[in-house]
Amino acid sequence: MPSFDSISRNKFLPFILVGAGLLVSFAKPIVSKFTPAKLDVQIIPAPAIMPSIYKVYANDEALNGKYSLFKMVMTNNTNNTATNVEVSYEVPNYIETKVIQKIPKIVPGQTVVINCFPSFSEKIVEKTTSSKETVNITVKGSNISTFEESFSISCKGRNEFMYSFIPADEIRTAEENFDNMALLSCLVTPEDPIIKYLTQKIQEKLLKGEAASVENKEAEGVRVMMGIYEATLRSHMVYSGTSGVPEKFGDVSTITQSIRLPREVITGKTGLCIELSLLYASVMMCAGMDPVVYLVPGHAYPGFRMNGKYYAIESTAIGGEGMGGRSSAQEAYEAGMKSLDKFIQAIQNGDGRYMIVDIREAIKNGAVAMELKDDTFLRQKIDEIAQSFDANAIPTDVRVTQETVNYTPDNDGGGGGNSGSLPAGYKFFQGPISFGYPGNWTVTRSDVMPQLTHVIGNPAGNVSIEVYSFQGYNSAQQAMNTIQQFVSQMGGNLQYQNAGQSGAFTVYRGTTTFANGGLNWYAAFKSTGNGIAAMAIGSAFGVNAESTIQKVLNTVR
């Protein structure tokens, strides 16, 4: 008979085997859990904190996630898996301890990159002076030693704007010195109760009602823009100019400029060019329009986009001490449009120092303005200022003297300018020579011939326009000879005759033939002061395009 001990062992044997199996199955995870791993941690902080963009910081999708408080790179260089890793941070006085990310496992050799997008409270926009703040970071896990590190960071006042966060040794182009320009929309405040109140007073007293955003008419948009100018002019606001201050934050060298908010500009009755531009953008956006800010070397001026056309006004024409007088709203508008012509020409020439901030587009991409509280004292200031608005409202028949048609900053082709009267469906090309062309034609740059800058062709490819710029040339004849020689070198034959003068233009007509066909064409040449500019329009043999050719030639400027 089996002994009691034997029976007991047999009775419990299955449970012992199951337990042993479980132990074998979970031995590796249990051991791994308590086997230490080590993470190599690198922290890359932002150069500074700008309170005015606190909503951008909180949105990891804003402007493609460019703006974070810090970036952390963690690498597991051990042979053991780091488990249950948790990363947290705090900014005393502004952000309580907050977990950024929890990572179940970081296996041997794995690198994890974490961006911290901080959620600052609204009170940060009440900050008016710079200070040094501390960011405390903690990394902990089941089998790693707790890692703690802190770094100090400059926190600017709400009015201080840094033009770039790119390290100096990484800057390759002129525009990268102004990489933060899209953030200017964070200083455009159409929802500010004070700006809403100002907009209401301008609409009531200076415009006697307005419907720019409802009727979508450019003339009405210009009238609103001129109404803002009148508001600044009649309130005896003055333009004040100042430059930014160079600052260095680690490996970032940038310009920092103190920029007053629109409410501060209108109630303080003085503004820099960029401050005036942001004021205009705030009021126009509050009125339902699509404002833009044009940025050129050392200057900025406001405008708007409507129906694919761009407009501008010289907001600083209100004058100031030593500026030699004050311009009327019409004069300021005309000056702005002249500047816009030059702006578009610079863009077409690839000058990266000329930039445009489309406010609605920037906001769409996450560059959202701060929230501001109502202020009884500032409302009273607006009431005082509005007393000067009563006399002589802006007339409803504003003279829109110039149009800028279908300008897009990234377009290789036609920009805008003084288009005059274009045929229906036409776009305007602004370049070394300007003209209208059918809206469904395609504009491309050309490097076939050194002086040939653009080719604009119809969808069928049998009618086209060529644009030329002959730098240093003295006459149309000299330029025509160069084209003829080039065609000859390409195996073709060009014959032409002088068709006379049309204003400042010398006109030629002719034919160009190659072995597989040819075309009939007209060309117009003009002196530009530093050379000769030209455009030629032609159609393939057998194609009747006389009507289109004449329409295009009638728009040449």
Wavefront OBJ file of the C-alpha trace (Angstrom):
o trace
v 0.000 0.000 0.000
v 1.416 3.448 -0.944
v 2.520 5.584 1.936
v 0.742 8.824 2.905
v 3.684 10.850 1.708
v 3.586 9.119 -1.667
v -0.148 9.769 -2.040
v 0.312 13.382 -1.083
v 3.071 13.864 -3.625
v 1.027 12.220 -6.391
v -2.051 14.250 -5.432
v -0.236 17.573 -5.705
v 2.079 16.620 -8.586
v -0.134 18.151 -11.338
v -0.249 21.466 -9.484
v 3.496 21.447 -9.033
v 4.015 20.807 -12.752
v 1.593 23.577 -13.735
v 3.297 25.979 -11.353
v 6.686 25.026 -12.761
v 5.365 25.642 -16.283
v 4.071 29.064 -15.354
v 7.356 29.900 -13.706
v 9.259 28.978 -16.865
v 6.822 30.938 -19.065
v 7.035 34.146 -17.013
v 10.586 33.885 -15.796
v 12.027 36.049 -18.548
v 9.552 38.959 -18.151
v 9.844 38.843 -14.364
v 13.612 38.812 -14.552
v 13.573 41.524 -17.211
v 11.346 43.665 -15.036
v 13.837 43.717 -12.256
v 17.003 43.673 -14.382
v 18.137 47.288 -14.613
v 18.312 49.143 -17.914
v 19.813 52.560 -18.508
v 18.678 55.280 -20.889
v 20.978 57.886 -22.383
v 18.970 61.119 -22.377
v 19.647 64.274 -24.398
v 17.491 67.374 -23.925
v 17.332 70.106 -26.593
v 15.488 73.168 -25.210
v 13.806 75.936 -27.198
v 15.861 79.156 -27.264
v 13.168 81.070 -25.356
v 9.472 81.216 -24.550
v 7.268 83.787 -26.317
v 4.032 84.263 -24.334
v 2.199 85.662 -27.373
v 2.313 82.220 -29.038
v 1.142 80.179 -26.049
v -1.661 78.637 -28.131
v 0.843 77.539 -30.769
v 2.937 75.752 -28.133
v -0.092 73.753 -26.984
v -0.923 72.451 -30.475
v 1.438 69.747 -31.725
v 0.064 70.206 -35.270
v 0.470 73.996 -35.404
v 2.901 75.038 -38.150
v 3.944 71.395 -38.567
v 4.948 71.054 -34.913
v 7.868 73.471 -35.171
v 7.340 75.092 -31.779
v 7.894 72.961 -28.682
v 9.333 73.715 -25.258
v 11.992 71.070 -25.581
v 12.868 67.940 -27.503
v 14.099 64.830 -25.658
v 16.079 62.016 -27.289
v 16.269 58.796 -25.247
v 18.395 55.822 -26.347
v 18.592 52.402 -24.682
v 22.224 51.383 -25.037
v 21.965 48.422 -22.616
v 21.058 44.789 -23.296
v 17.889 44.986 -21.240
v 14.465 46.381 -22.153
v 13.397 49.499 -20.249
v 9.766 49.098 -19.190
v 6.954 51.456 -18.195
v 8.952 54.577 -18.955
v 7.168 57.808 -18.038
v 8.308 61.331 -18.927
v 6.937 64.347 -17.057
v 7.806 68.022 -16.689
v 6.831 71.195 -14.870
v 7.397 74.923 -15.220
v 6.932 76.401 -11.735
v 4.443 79.302 -11.672
v 3.081 78.386 -15.104
v 2.619 74.615 -15.541
v 2.147 72.049 -12.785
v 3.725 68.602 -13.127
v 2.371 66.978 -16.252
v 3.080 63.632 -17.916
v 4.129 64.054 -21.540
v 4.296 60.425 -22.560
v 4.173 56.855 -21.252
v 6.216 54.253 -23.124
v 5.589 50.559 -22.292
v 8.934 49.353 -23.635
v 12.174 50.726 -24.997
v 14.087 47.735 -26.339
v 17.894 47.509 -26.527
v 19.256 49.821 -29.223
v 15.969 51.714 -29.618
v 15.856 55.554 -29.729
v 12.711 57.444 -28.769
v 12.174 61.144 -29.587
v 9.682 63.138 -27.537
v 8.560 66.713 -28.196
v 7.060 68.659 -25.320
v 4.169 70.895 -26.392
v 3.372 72.860 -23.226
v -0.088 74.038 -22.231
v 0.566 77.411 -20.632
v -2.303 79.078 -18.833
v -3.803 82.274 -20.242
v -2.182 84.282 -17.465
v 1.133 84.092 -19.310
v -0.100 86.846 -21.673
v -0.251 89.197 -18.703
v 3.518 88.952 -18.510
v 5.049 92.243 -19.693
v 8.715 91.763 -18.776
v 11.367 89.132 -19.451
v 12.362 86.627 -16.788
v 14.306 83.426 -16.306
v 12.148 80.366 -15.734
v 13.062 76.791 -14.858
v 11.870 73.648 -16.598
v 12.083 70.483 -14.483
v 12.046 67.127 -16.291
v 11.645 63.661 -14.760
v 12.060 60.268 -16.451
v 11.168 57.154 -14.472
v 10.335 53.526 -15.143
v 10.007 50.048 -13.645
v 13.650 49.090 -14.111
v 15.513 52.353 -14.671
v 16.950 54.799 -12.210
v 14.853 57.949 -12.018
v 16.393 60.666 -14.174
v 15.878 64.291 -13.201
v 17.188 67.327 -15.015
v 16.402 71.034 -15.110
v 17.251 73.825 -17.491
v 16.813 77.569 -17.344
v 15.024 79.363 -20.179
v 14.317 82.993 -20.980
v 10.616 83.807 -20.903
v 9.951 87.017 -22.810
v 7.208 89.558 -22.205
v 4.040 89.235 -24.301
v 5.119 92.077 -26.592
v 8.577 90.737 -27.380
v 8.849 89.007 -30.735
v 11.833 86.912 -31.820
v 12.249 86.775 -35.591
v 13.925 83.356 -35.793
v 14.634 80.260 -33.683
v 17.056 78.687 -36.193
v 20.635 78.213 -34.919
v 23.059 80.608 -36.603
v 25.181 77.837 -38.153
v 22.085 76.321 -39.804
v 20.880 79.495 -41.544
v 21.395 79.190 -45.294
v 19.101 81.845 -46.798
v 18.075 85.420 -46.007
v 14.491 84.412 -45.219
v 15.625 81.957 -42.526
v 16.680 84.969 -40.449
v 12.918 85.674 -40.291
v 11.674 82.113 -39.912
v 9.063 83.060 -37.296
v 7.145 85.523 -39.465
v 4.021 83.335 -39.652
v 3.779 83.823 -35.875
v 2.942 87.489 -36.446
v -0.659 86.359 -36.848
v -0.602 85.599 -33.098
v -0.479 89.383 -32.639
v -3.498 89.951 -34.890
v -6.435 90.202 -32.488
v -9.824 90.498 -34.246
v -11.564 88.879 -31.262
v -10.207 91.450 -28.820
v -13.266 93.290 -27.402
v -11.398 96.597 -27.815
v -10.657 95.951 -31.505
v -14.262 94.894 -32.059
v -15.383 98.175 -30.494
v -12.950 100.172 -32.666
v -14.135 98.364 -35.812
v -17.727 99.185 -34.915
v -16.876 102.898 -34.521
v -15.022 102.975 -37.877
v -17.960 101.304 -39.623
v -20.510 103.622 -38.042
v -18.755 106.980 -38.202
v -16.211 106.812 -41.048
v -17.747 104.297 -43.424
v -21.422 104.881 -42.589
v -21.868 101.156 -42.976
v -19.737 98.712 -44.958
v -20.245 95.394 -46.692
v -16.812 94.384 -47.954
v -17.064 90.838 -46.620
v -20.685 90.447 -47.768
v -20.517 91.924 -51.268
v -16.949 90.754 -51.937
v -16.201 93.886 -53.957
v -12.605 95.103 -54.084
v -13.642 98.766 -54.097
v -15.486 98.246 -50.827
v -12.441 96.459 -49.407
v -10.253 99.413 -50.348
v -12.789 101.731 -48.698
v -12.486 99.790 -45.425
v -8.689 99.951 -45.627
v -8.843 103.704 -46.238
v -11.294 104.020 -43.338
v -8.715 102.500 -40.984
v -6.143 104.950 -42.320
v -8.526 107.856 -41.685
v -9.093 106.594 -38.150
v -5.355 106.733 -37.430
v -4.943 110.050 -39.250
v -7.837 111.851 -37.545
v -6.869 110.563 -34.110
v -3.489 112.293 -34.621
v -1.594 109.039 -34.412
v 2.062 109.287 -35.430
v 4.412 106.786 -36.952
v 7.416 105.889 -34.825
v 10.325 103.919 -36.193
v 12.741 101.717 -34.300
v 14.842 98.664 -35.001
v 15.000 95.369 -33.153
v 17.698 94.369 -30.706
v 20.153 91.548 -31.541
v 20.058 88.788 -28.932
v 21.788 85.444 -28.505
v 20.170 82.409 -26.885
v 22.596 79.497 -26.897
v 23.410 78.824 -30.540
v 20.513 80.989 -31.784
v 21.241 84.582 -32.780
v 18.142 86.598 -33.601
v 16.519 90.007 -33.609
v 14.022 90.669 -30.826
v 11.574 93.524 -31.239
v 8.993 94.878 -28.836
v 5.682 94.911 -30.727
v 2.673 96.583 -29.148
v -0.686 94.879 -29.480
v -3.275 96.501 -31.778
v -5.279 97.751 -28.763
v -2.124 99.405 -27.419
v -1.323 101.029 -30.767
v -4.716 102.650 -31.295
v -5.129 103.863 -27.704
v -1.484 104.984 -27.451
v -1.738 106.855 -30.791
v 1.665 105.753 -32.049
v 2.968 102.733 -33.896
v 5.842 101.148 -35.748
v 5.244 100.009 -39.313
v 4.753 96.402 -38.200
v 2.452 97.501 -35.356
v 0.301 99.565 -37.728
v 0.170 96.622 -40.123
v -1.079 94.305 -37.373
v -3.669 96.886 -36.319
v -5.000 97.071 -39.905
v -5.023 93.271 -40.142
v -6.984 93.008 -36.878
v -9.672 95.488 -37.938
v -9.978 94.109 -41.486
v -10.296 90.572 -40.164
v -12.856 91.721 -37.629
v -14.771 93.144 -40.613
v -14.663 89.725 -42.302
v -11.883 90.452 -44.802
v -8.709 88.485 -45.625
v -5.792 90.666 -44.447
v -2.140 90.285 -45.381
v 1.081 91.905 -44.208
v 3.858 92.662 -46.691
v 7.394 92.403 -45.290
v 10.316 94.053 -47.091
v 13.841 94.856 -45.897
v 13.428 97.299 -43.002
v 9.704 97.890 -43.484
v 6.201 96.401 -43.355
v 2.839 97.569 -44.684
v -0.697 96.140 -44.650
v -3.160 95.053 -47.289
v -5.794 92.484 -48.138
v -6.645 89.745 -50.606
v -9.994 89.556 -52.398
v -11.109 87.630 -55.478
v -7.529 86.540 -56.113
v -6.318 90.162 -56.146
v -4.027 91.886 -53.677
v -4.141 95.474 -52.405
v -1.953 97.559 -50.111
v -1.767 100.880 -48.290
v 1.178 102.792 -46.826
v 0.039 102.964 -43.218
v 3.034 105.079 -42.115
v 1.945 107.944 -44.393
v 0.165 109.384 -41.336
v 3.595 110.914 -40.689
v 5.466 111.698 -37.543
v 8.166 113.911 -36.185
v 10.586 114.842 -38.941
v 8.683 112.886 -41.630
v 7.681 115.871 -43.721
v 3.899 115.915 -43.667
v 0.890 113.634 -43.718
v -0.767 112.032 -46.738
v -4.445 111.673 -47.533
v -6.020 108.220 -47.540
v -6.048 108.171 -51.361
v -2.369 109.140 -51.490
v -1.492 106.484 -48.919
v -3.389 103.895 -50.946
v -1.642 104.865 -54.186
v 1.753 104.759 -52.439
v 0.932 101.300 -51.086
v 0.027 100.008 -54.530
v 3.274 101.327 -55.988
v 5.172 99.545 -53.225
v 3.198 96.399 -54.002
v 4.310 96.510 -57.636
v 7.932 96.600 -56.477
v 7.229 93.871 -53.941
v 5.886 91.507 -56.582
v 8.799 92.261 -58.886
v 11.227 91.337 -56.080
v 9.316 88.105 -55.420
v 9.463 87.235 -59.119
v 13.206 87.850 -59.061
v 13.572 85.393 -56.184
v 14.553 87.894 -53.482
v 13.904 85.950 -50.271
v 13.881 89.099 -48.138
v 10.427 89.958 -49.480
v 7.717 87.974 -47.688
v 3.975 88.032 -47.280
v 2.030 86.861 -44.233
v -1.475 85.732 -45.166
v -3.176 86.076 -41.778
v -6.073 83.691 -42.376
v -3.725 81.069 -43.810
v -1.375 81.389 -40.833
v -4.298 81.007 -38.419
v -5.527 77.998 -40.378
v -2.078 76.480 -39.829
v -2.329 77.008 -36.077
v -0.806 80.453 -35.455
v -3.740 81.563 -33.308
v -3.909 84.846 -31.410
v -3.916 85.215 -27.653
v -7.160 85.954 -25.816
v -7.561 89.419 -24.326
v -10.025 90.664 -21.754
v -12.369 93.605 -22.096
v -11.188 96.858 -20.515
v -13.491 99.714 -19.521
v -10.691 102.278 -19.547
v -9.625 101.340 -23.091
v -13.232 101.491 -24.306
v -13.391 105.037 -22.988
v -10.203 105.826 -24.928
v -11.842 104.483 -28.101
v -14.873 106.703 -27.431
v -12.579 109.738 -27.124
v -10.726 108.842 -30.325
v -13.985 108.202 -32.210
v -15.111 111.782 -31.595
v -12.643 112.781 -34.325
v -14.328 110.398 -36.824
v -17.596 112.295 -37.248
v -16.738 114.726 -40.051
v -16.594 113.651 -43.700
v -17.147 109.924 -44.048
v -15.171 107.908 -46.603
v -17.143 108.199 -49.888
v -18.793 105.083 -51.274
v -17.330 105.676 -54.751
v -13.693 105.043 -53.790
v -11.407 105.346 -56.794
v -9.667 101.967 -57.178
v -6.824 103.069 -59.400
v -4.857 99.837 -59.478
v -5.515 96.132 -59.392
v -3.191 93.312 -58.524
v -4.476 90.190 -60.194
v -3.986 86.548 -59.224
v -0.788 87.071 -57.307
v 0.469 84.058 -55.371
v 3.839 84.300 -53.577
v 5.001 80.833 -54.646
v 3.862 81.115 -58.261
v 6.565 80.906 -60.894
v 4.526 82.984 -63.247
v 2.435 86.089 -63.384
v 2.263 88.249 -60.376
v 0.319 91.435 -60.184
v 0.611 95.082 -60.916
v -1.275 97.779 -62.715
v -3.289 95.546 -65.002
v -5.549 98.188 -66.440
v -8.581 96.575 -68.059
v -8.197 92.860 -68.717
v -10.447 90.731 -70.933
v -12.794 88.432 -69.025
v -11.040 85.317 -67.721
v -7.546 86.766 -68.126
v -4.735 86.834 -65.559
v -2.012 89.449 -65.297
v 1.690 88.670 -65.683
v 4.060 90.963 -63.770
v 7.703 90.596 -64.780
v 10.335 92.392 -66.822
v 7.385 93.244 -69.040
v 3.720 93.040 -68.006
v 0.586 91.883 -69.855
v -2.605 89.850 -69.590
v -2.988 86.249 -70.732
v -5.843 83.680 -70.814
v -6.461 82.304 -67.335
v -6.215 78.624 -68.355
v -2.716 78.993 -69.862
v 0.273 77.575 -67.985
v 3.230 79.689 -66.822
v 6.680 78.069 -66.566
v 10.194 79.347 -66.062
v 12.684 78.759 -68.869
v 16.439 78.227 -69.041
v 16.591 77.356 -72.754
v 18.166 80.725 -73.553
v 19.874 82.928 -70.925
v 17.609 85.928 -71.628
v 14.366 83.894 -71.870
v 12.739 83.994 -68.406
v 9.198 82.578 -68.838
v 7.051 80.717 -71.349
v 3.246 80.860 -71.120
v 1.382 78.376 -73.273
v -2.167 77.322 -74.089
v -3.356 73.777 -73.235
v -3.005 72.615 -76.858
v 0.607 73.782 -77.014
v 0.174 75.635 -80.311
v 0.020 79.247 -79.049
v 2.564 80.648 -76.601
v 4.085 83.777 -75.077
v 7.798 84.196 -74.364
v 9.169 86.739 -71.882
v 12.716 88.099 -72.213
v 15.068 90.227 -70.117
v 18.225 91.525 -71.796
v 20.358 93.029 -69.031
v 22.826 95.682 -70.229
v 21.401 95.889 -73.768
v 20.965 99.305 -75.369
v 18.343 98.754 -78.064
v 15.521 96.520 -79.241
v 17.486 95.829 -82.426
v 20.434 94.485 -80.414
v 18.086 92.184 -78.485
v 16.346 91.043 -81.686
v 19.724 90.162 -83.230
v 20.560 87.988 -80.201
v 17.312 86.033 -80.562
v 17.913 85.567 -84.291
v 21.435 84.242 -83.678
v 20.188 81.810 -81.033
v 17.486 80.426 -83.352
v 20.106 79.973 -86.076
v 22.368 78.040 -83.683
v 19.419 75.744 -82.899
v 19.007 74.928 -86.604
v 16.119 77.287 -87.314
v 15.499 80.361 -89.381
v 14.016 83.637 -88.066
v 12.804 86.394 -90.381
v 11.285 89.646 -89.104
v 10.404 93.229 -89.936
v 9.854 96.364 -87.869
v 6.128 96.966 -87.369
v 6.577 100.445 -85.852
v 6.264 102.065 -82.422
v 3.433 101.757 -79.896
v 4.059 104.146 -77.032
v 7.308 103.083 -75.348
v 7.379 99.810 -77.300
v 9.176 98.840 -80.504
v 7.082 96.192 -82.262
v 8.317 93.496 -84.637
v 6.473 90.796 -86.555
v 7.945 87.731 -88.180
v 8.143 83.970 -88.654
v 10.381 81.304 -87.187
v 10.771 77.997 -89.000
v 12.387 74.676 -88.148
v 12.545 71.418 -90.109
v 9.327 70.149 -88.493
v 7.259 73.349 -88.671
v 7.195 76.913 -87.450
v 5.135 79.830 -86.150
v 4.035 83.373 -86.876
v 4.626 85.908 -84.115
v 4.579 89.481 -82.855
v 7.083 90.889 -80.344
v 7.161 94.081 -78.253
v 10.408 95.514 -76.804
v 10.949 98.326 -74.316
v 13.829 99.927 -72.441
v 13.891 99.266 -68.676
v 16.697 101.628 -67.686
v 19.180 98.787 -67.145
v 18.456 96.862 -70.322
v 15.695 95.733 -72.665
v 12.566 93.747 -71.792
v 10.427 91.967 -74.372
v 7.485 89.663 -74.891
v 6.692 87.666 -78.031
v 3.424 85.890 -78.791
v 3.038 83.435 -81.642
v 0.948 80.602 -83.057
v 1.935 77.512 -84.990
v 1.525 77.496 -88.767
v -2.090 76.742 -89.634
v -3.503 77.860 -86.283
v -5.817 80.885 -86.322
v -5.181 82.721 -83.021
v -5.329 86.331 -84.234
v -8.110 87.275 -81.832
v -6.232 85.995 -78.780
v -2.946 87.517 -79.947
v -4.537 90.933 -80.354
v -6.184 90.723 -76.919
v -2.842 89.921 -75.294
v -0.982 92.660 -77.201
v -3.606 95.207 -76.156
v -2.787 94.529 -72.464
v 1.007 94.945 -72.701
v 2.360 97.510 -70.215
l 1 2 3 4 5 6 7 8 9 10 11 12 13 14 15 16 17 18 19 20 21 22 23 24 25 26 27 28 29 30 31 32 33 34 35 36 37 38 39 40 41 42 43 44 45 46 47 48 49 50 51 52 53 54 55 56 57 58 59 60 61 62 63 64 65 66 67 68 69 70 71 72 73 74 75 76 77 78 79 80 81 82 83 84 85 86 87 88 89 90 91 92 93 94 95 96 97 98 99 100 101 102 103 104 105 106 107 108 109 110 111 112 113 114 115 116 117 118 119 120 121 122 123 124 125 126 127 128 129 130 131 132 133 134 135 136 137 138 139 140 141 142 143 144 145 146 147 148 149 150 151 152 153 154 155 156 157 158 159 160 161 162 163 164 165 166 167 168 169 170 171 172 173 174 175 176 177 178 179 180 181 182 183 184 185 186 187 188 189 190 191 192 193 194 195 196 197 198 199 200 201 202 203 204 205 206 207 208 209 210 211 212 213 214 215 216 217 218 219 220 221 222 223 224 225 226 227 228 229 230 231 232 233 234 235 236 237 238 239 240 241 242 243 244 245 246 247 248 249 250 251 252 253 254 255 256 257 258 259 260 261 262 263 264 265 266 267 268 269 270 271 272 273 274 275 276 277 278 279 280 281 282 283 284 285 286 287 288 289 290 291 292 293 294 295 296 297 298 299 300 301 302 303 304 305 306 307 308 309 310 311 312 313 314 315 316 317 318 319 320 321 322 323 324 325 326 327 328 329 330 331 332 333 334 335 336 337 338 339 340 341 342 343 344 345 346 347 348 349 350 351 352 353 354 355 356 357 358 359 360 361 362 363 364 365 366 367 368 369 370 371 372 373 374 375 376 377 378 379 380 381 382 383 384 385 386 387 388 389 390 391 392 393 394 395 396 397 398 399 400 401 402 403 404 405 406 407 408 409 410 411 412 413 414 415 416 417 418 419 420 421 422 423 424 425 426 427 428 429 430 431 432 433 434 435 436 437 438 439 440 441 442 443 444 445 446 447 448 449 450 451 452 453 454 455 456 457 458 459 460 461 462 463 464 465 466 467 468 469 470 471 472 473 474 475 476 477 478 479 480 481 482 483 484 485 486 487 488 489 490 491 492 493 494 495 496 497 498 499 500 501 502 503 504 505 506 507 508 509 510 511 512 513 514 515 516 517 518 519 520 521 522 523 524 525 526 527 528 529 530 531 532 533 534 535 536 537 538 539 540 541 542 543 544 545 546 547 548 549 550 551 552 553 554 555 556 557
